[in-house]
Amino acid sequence: MNLLSTPYPTPPRHKGKLAVNELRTRPNLDEAAVDGFLHEREVPIVEGSRCTFLFRGEVDAVAVLHRIVNQPQHVPMRRVEGTSLWYVTIELPAQSRVEYQLEVRLGDAVETINDPLNPRLAHSPVGSSSVCQAAGYEVPHWSLPHPETRAGELVDFPLASKALRRMTHNRVYLPARFRPSSHYPLLVVHDGDDFLNYSSMQTVLDNLIHSIDMAETIVVFSNPGDRLREYPNYAPHARHLTRELLPAIEERWPVIRRSDARCLMGASFGAVAALTTAYRNPGVWDNLLLQSGSFVFTDIGTDHGGGPVFDPVVKFMNRYRERPRKVANRMFITCGVYEPLIVPNRSMVPVFESTGAQVEYMESRDGHSWENWRDRLRDGLSWVFPGPQKYVYE
């Protein structure tokens, strides 16, 4: 295992009183003072390793809701006496990124909302959440549009699937300098539209290819029908990708027809789909990029706590752990330390390595989120298909 994540520096502890405590001790504290306090600061207030969450309103109770594993995920706020301001301070290590919401109670009414004092939002297929960026975290510059970067092209590519018994909807990314006379490595991405919409993946590809961090690559953004049925070790899905989609792409575009120039990618259940597709088709997909894989297994019994949708995953993972074999030659795996899946992901790395696969593993102080997966894209993509060594694929 090559652990790519660098040691997390500890942010300096804030010297003196926290800003909110200075506010609390002011004489003659009133709403006008609260107005000035909020006007001068971004919320949450980050002071060293301590992040202070705030809410303003005449309510009965407020709490911060987050999903940091092994930490209290319902954190009550306290009211600043004599005002409508509520606060709580949470310790967060350097470079942490945490998505959260607020639970607000007034009488019998309880509402879960995004933080009205914080403009930073993260979006996903199930809605949006507020974002706390702790000390040292920055949105990667290569995930933002740059005026000098030439944009690639997205081409719709619907394909009727006999295996899945439905029409599949794909988008094919062609790099900015695409030439029919050249040949390109191929990346197939599960949950393709979600990666485009919530992980800025077209912008990331444009920037990484422009800066030669990754090779010019043809990328297929594949989309599921019934995701919870098709992704957890579903034979028709594996058959569709390998025997229908891959030949159709090879017929239409100049991709390199070698397994070492192909990669399957996915996050969460999409990572399971990538892993099991490669498992069912040895020698076809030699690279895997797996993010926060739902690699749930049991060491004793069959009670995994994930509900029926995880049954086929657990069945596959338990069987694979008993008799592991090489699924791909090269595997890039990422996971956030704040998500419950960190334990199974860490556990699977030595299992994959035992098969002779080359495994690169990266952790981050983040959760199970599209922006976490976005922030790991440069490391993963430049490792799978590195730019300066493009000649390897020719």
ChimeraX attribute file (.defattr): number of C-alpha atoms within 10 A of each C-alpha:
attribute: neighborCount
match mode: 1-to-1
recipient: residues
	/A:1	13
	/A:2	11
	/A:3	12
	/A:4	12
	/A:5	13
	/A:6	9
	/A:7	6
	/A:8	13
	/A:9	11
	/A:10	14
	/A:11	17
	/A:12	13
	/A:13	10
	/A:14	12
	/A:15	8
	/A:16	8
	/A:17	10
	/A:18	18
	/A:19	14
	/A:20	19
	/A:21	12
	/A:22	10
	/A:23	15
	/A:24	16
	/A:25	11
	/A:26	10
	/A:27	7
	/A:28	8
	/A:29	15
	/A:30	13
	/A:31	13
	/A:32	9
	/A:33	14
	/A:34	17
	/A:35	11
	/A:36	10
	/A:37	14
	/A:38	15
	/A:39	9
	/A:40	8
	/A:41	12
	/A:42	12
	/A:43	21
	/A:44	22
	/A:45	20
	/A:46	23
	/A:47	20
	/A:48	20
	/A:49	21
	/A:50	22
	/A:51	22
	/A:52	18
	/A:53	23
	/A:54	26
	/A:55	25
	/A:56	18
	/A:57	13
	/A:58	12
	/A:59	15
	/A:60	13
	/A:61	17
	/A:62	27
	/A:63	23
	/A:64	24
	/A:65	18
	/A:66	20
	/A:67	19
	/A:68	20
	/A:69	14
	/A:70	9
	/A:71	10
	/A:72	12
	/A:73	14
	/A:74	15
	/A:75	17
	/A:76	18
	/A:77	20
	/A:78	16
	/A:79	21
	/A:80	18
	/A:81	12
	/A:82	11
	/A:83	17
	/A:84	15
	/A:85	21
	/A:86	22
	/A:87	20
	/A:88	19
	/A:89	20
	/A:90	13
	/A:91	13
	/A:92	21
	/A:93	20
	/A:94	20
	/A:95	20
	/A:96	22
	/A:97	25
	/A:98	23
	/A:99	23
	/A:100	22
	/A:101	20
	/A:102	25
	/A:103	20
	/A:104	20
	/A:105	16
	/A:106	12
	/A:107	9
	/A:108	6
	/A:109	8
	/A:110	13
	/A:111	10
	/A:112	14
	/A:113	15
	/A:114	19
	/A:115	23
	/A:116	14
	/A:117	16
	/A:118	16
	/A:119	11
	/A:120	15
	/A:121	14
	/A:122	17
	/A:123	15
	/A:124	15
	/A:125	9
	/A:126	6
	/A:127	7
	/A:128	15
	/A:129	20
	/A:130	22
	/A:131	20
	/A:132	23
	/A:133	23
	/A:134	25
	/A:135	22
	/A:136	16
	/A:137	13
	/A:138	12
	/A:139	12
	/A:140	12
	/A:141	11
	/A:142	18
	/A:143	22
	/A:144	12
	/A:145	16
	/A:146	13
	/A:147	7
	/A:148	8
	/A:149	15
	/A:150	16
	/A:151	20
	/A:152	20
	/A:153	16
	/A:154	16
	/A:155	13
	/A:156	13
	/A:157	16
	/A:158	14
	/A:159	14
	/A:160	14
	/A:161	18
	/A:162	12
	/A:163	15
	/A:164	18
	/A:165	10
	/A:166	11
	/A:167	12
	/A:168	17
	/A:169	17
	/A:170	24
	/A:171	20
	/A:172	21
	/A:173	21
	/A:174	22
	/A:175	23
	/A:176	16
	/A:177	13
	/A:178	17
	/A:179	12
	/A:180	10
	/A:181	8
	/A:182	11
	/A:183	18
	/A:184	26
	/A:185	23
	/A:186	28
	/A:187	26
	/A:188	24
	/A:189	25
	/A:190	27
	/A:191	23
	/A:192	24
	/A:193	18
	/A:194	18
	/A:195	21
	/A:196	16
	/A:197	14
	/A:198	17
	/A:199	24
	/A:200	20
	/A:201	20
	/A:202	21
	/A:203	19
	/A:204	23
	/A:205	28
	/A:206	26
	/A:207	25
	/A:208	23
	/A:209	23
	/A:210	21
	/A:211	14
	/A:212	16
	/A:213	20
	/A:214	25
	/A:215	27
	/A:216	25
	/A:217	24
	/A:218	24
	/A:219	23
	/A:220	25
	/A:221	26
	/A:222	21
	/A:223	18
	/A:224	19
	/A:225	14
	/A:226	8
	/A:227	14
	/A:228	13
	/A:229	13
	/A:230	18
	/A:231	29
	/A:232	28
	/A:233	24
	/A:234	19
	/A:235	16
	/A:236	17
	/A:237	23
	/A:238	24
	/A:239	19
	/A:240	20
	/A:241	21
	/A:242	18
	/A:243	14
	/A:244	17
	/A:245	22
	/A:246	19
	/A:247	13
	/A:248	14
	/A:249	16
	/A:250	13
	/A:251	10
	/A:252	8
	/A:253	18
	/A:254	18
	/A:255	22
	/A:256	18
	/A:257	17
	/A:258	14
	/A:259	17
	/A:260	21
	/A:261	22
	/A:262	25
	/A:263	26
	/A:264	26
	/A:265	27
	/A:266	25
	/A:267	26
	/A:268	21
	/A:269	25
	/A:270	28
	/A:271	27
	/A:272	28
	/A:273	29
	/A:274	30
	/A:275	28
	/A:276	22
	/A:277	27
	/A:278	24
	/A:279	19
	/A:280	16
	/A:281	16
	/A:282	14
	/A:283	15
	/A:284	21
	/A:285	26
	/A:286	21
	/A:287	27
	/A:288	27
	/A:289	27
	/A:290	28
	/A:291	31
	/A:292	29
	/A:293	26
	/A:294	24
	/A:295	25
	/A:296	23
	/A:297	24
	/A:298	15
	/A:299	9
	/A:300	8
	/A:301	7
	/A:302	12
	/A:303	12
	/A:304	15
	/A:305	10
	/A:306	11
	/A:307	8
	/A:308	9
	/A:309	11
	/A:310	19
	/A:311	18
	/A:312	16
	/A:313	24
	/A:314	22
	/A:315	16
	/A:316	18
	/A:317	22
	/A:318	19
	/A:319	12
	/A:320	15
	/A:321	15
	/A:322	9
	/A:323	10
	/A:324	15
	/A:325	17
	/A:326	19
	/A:327	25
	/A:328	27
	/A:329	19
	/A:330	23
	/A:331	26
	/A:332	22
	/A:333	26
	/A:334	28
	/A:335	30
	/A:336	24
	/A:337	20
	/A:338	22
	/A:339	18
	/A:340	18
	/A:341	21
	/A:342	21
	/A:343	13
	/A:344	17
	/A:345	23
	/A:346	18
	/A:347	13
	/A:348	18
	/A:349	19
	/A:350	13
	/A:351	18
	/A:352	23
	/A:353	19
	/A:354	13
	/A:355	15
	/A:356	14
	/A:357	21
	/A:358	18
	/A:359	20
	/A:360	22
	/A:361	21
	/A:362	21
	/A:363	21
	/A:364	20
	/A:365	21
	/A:366	23
	/A:367	26
	/A:368	24
	/A:369	20
	/A:370	20
	/A:371	22
	/A:372	21
	/A:373	26
	/A:374	20
	/A:375	21
	/A:376	18
	/A:377	23
	/A:378	19
	/A:379	18
	/A:380	25
	/A:381	23
	/A:382	17
	/A:383	18
	/A:384	23
	/A:385	25
	/A:386	21
	/A:387	21
	/A:388	13
	/A:389	13
	/A:390	16
	/A:391	9
	/A:392	12
	/A:393	17
	/A:394	11
